[in-house]
């Protein structure tokens, strides 16, 4: 963000301060990083229920008879497979196959789609989609008028009374405590839960009501710190860390979300060539196998060994933390493809010292455990 750009605040800014949140800059927004402690908030989501402000995320409506064709040209996945009420994870790529953004697309009507995009990329994504649309289509940026909450954890369905309601990766229009909302059974934590999109003017009341009613279920407001530890245990990528415009979905181990068989789309030629030749680097997940400080972004990934003369750099950590659930250091990063086999021993260089680690199968934590 340049010095001339003003940092944004969600409609819940005052509520965050009332709950004692520590605020930080994130993607051009001032957001809560922690209220009580990351460990407490992480545990609330894994064991009970937690509430996140996701009002910084962007919402774009794509509508009209050409909407399906336009989105299939813009995105890597095949939107023809989405029935009304369903959701799909997909990527927005440039001509070189680099990831402009990753997003969720919801088909809310036969010819109307709702795209939820990353906060830092709202203007960039919207401009790109307008410029690259392959046919006439209605594109509306609803981000400023929309707010959102993520209710995540084993007790989320009980709190909303949806034990037998919305199925996973689906969305419905519903009344939540008297407010009309889009309620999706999706999330970024690995736990059961919901993402609730509402009018910006309704979110403060919904936030307060969810925390009030959730008290009996052990609810806690949760910040970006817990969101990061939760998503890392599940190996969910974060745009700007695991992905950027110089990183392709195939390198990021997201090839299953690239539908080569649907026909042409932006980036297809570059990705098809890369698929044929094979990637030279790959995103891996790892666990620390000895006591160490937490691994962090940009730390070097080395071949296994203690002797600095006998080891060499094979990659770099993109995200790392101390896992609250597993009690060990975990992370993700890119390494040379020849060094990316699951079970391989590697080293993570932390403050000038190399600590032992192992490449693991994703996710590092099974859903709900």
Secondary structure by P-SEA (a helix, b strand, c coil): ccccbbbbbccaaaaaaaaccccccccccccccccccaaaaaaaaaccbbbbbcccbbbbbbbccaaaaaaaaccccccccccccbbbbbbbbccccccccccccccccccbbbbbbccccaaaaaaaaaaccccbbbbbbcccccccccccccccccccccccccccccccccccccccccccccccccccbbbbbcccccaaaaaaaaaaaacccbbbbbcaaaaaaaaaaaccccccccccccccccccccccccccccccccaaaaaaaaaaacccbbbbbbbbcccccccccccbbbcccccccccccccccccccccccccccccccccccccccccbbbbbbcccbbbbbbbbccccccccc
